[in-house]
Amino acid sequence: MNPLLEVILNQGLLFDALGVIGLGLLGMAAVRLARRNQSWGGTMMAVGAIALLLARFYLMLAPHFVDDDLLYSIGPIGASLTIALPPLLLSMGFAGIVWGLWGHERRLRDENR
């Protein structure tokens, strides 16, 4: 097997940690942008980064605490929500980042006119 592929498959914690660090840096940069320029785009980017971080943490921790007993105790609606939560958070996170970038770029363009 390819050594790089083997590292990716066997050493997932390293990539999870790098992903969380990258999303944290994105969130901090977006908060700084929102505070410095009073931009709602920066706020939207920060909300998107937080949603992506929550989804990332959920996907990292869910295998350790979501089991058959938990799914049975929360019922069918709760089980459906545990399945729907990660894609919903990921979609909201990406949408927030893209919308925030678009909004901030539009604000800068309007200021330059």
MOLINLIN-V813246 format. One line per field, one symbol per residue. psi: psi as a letter, one per 40 degrees, with the letter a starting at -180 (. if undefined). burial: b if it has 16 or more other C-alpha atoms within 10 Angstrom, else e. A space follows every 10 residues. Layout:
psi = ???
burial = ???
This chain:
psi = ihdddddddd fddddddddd dddddddddd ddddddefhd dddddddddd dddddddddd ddddehaddd dddeiddddd dddedddddd dddddddddd dddddddddd de.
burial = eeeeeeeeee eeeeeeeeeb eebbebbbeb bbbbeeeebb bbbbbbbbbb bbbbbbeeee eeeeeeeeee eeeeeeeebe eeeeebeebb ebbbbbbbbb bebbeeeeee eee
